[in-house]
Every structure is written in structure tokens, then in C-alpha cells.
Amino acid sequence: MLRVGDRVRIGTTGVSVFAVVEIPDPEHAVIESVVEAPGRYPFEMRAVDLVRVDPDTSTAP
């Protein structure tokens, strides 16, 4: 189960790391890139498509 603040990737082969910023319902999460970039914005994804990242092994800031 995802929680606000968790770091995730989209799918098992995802490269970019996102932070969970909101959980509107048990089947969805709103995520946002952890990398500061122009045009960065939060967006909703199905929770089943997100894979939690171990913060000790993540290369993202």
C-alpha cells in the first residue's frame, strides 16, 4: 500500500523517480517528479502501475 511521501517508479522498468503527493482513493495516487525541472507537475496514476523505490538504493535526489 502506497503512502504520501513514498518514492516510486512507473512500472518495473521505469527510470524516473516520483514522489507520491496525494492518494485520492485506494486505486489511484497523484505523483510528481522528484527532480526539479521546468514544466514539472503532479499527475494521477493507477496505484497498481507504481513500484515503490527503496530510498537506500535510489539514485534520485
N, C-alpha and C positions, 0 to 999 in steps of 0.2 A: 504494500500500500504506500502510495506516494504521500509526501508531506511538503508543505510550503518550506522552501529553502533547500530541498534536495537538488542535487545536480544530476542531470540526465542527458542521455543521447537519444536521438530518434532512430530506433531500430538497433539491431546488434552490430551493424556495420557503420553506424553514424560516426562522424569525426568531430563535429562541432559539439560543444558542451553548452547546455542551457540550465537555467535555474527555474524551479517551479515557483511561481509568484502567486498563484491562486488555484484553488480547487473548487470549481463551481458545483460539481456533482461527482459522485464516485466513478463515473466513466470518463471524465474529462479533466484536463489540467491546463492552466494557462502558463506558458513558459516564455522565457526571454533569454537571449544570448548572454553569456557571462562576459563576453568580450565587448568593450566599449567600441562602438562603430557608428558612423553616420547612418541614419535610417533604421537603427535598432528599435524594435518594438515588440511588445508581448503579443502572443497569439495562442489560440486554443488548439490542443491536440487530444486525440484519444489516449487515455492513460495506458491502454494495452500496448500502444506503439512506442512507449518510452521505456528506456532501460536505465536504471539507476547507475551512477558512476561512483566508484569508490574514491573519496576525496584524497586518499593517500596515493593513489596511482594515476589520478587525473593530471594531465599536463597543462590544463587550462588554469588561468589565474583564479 
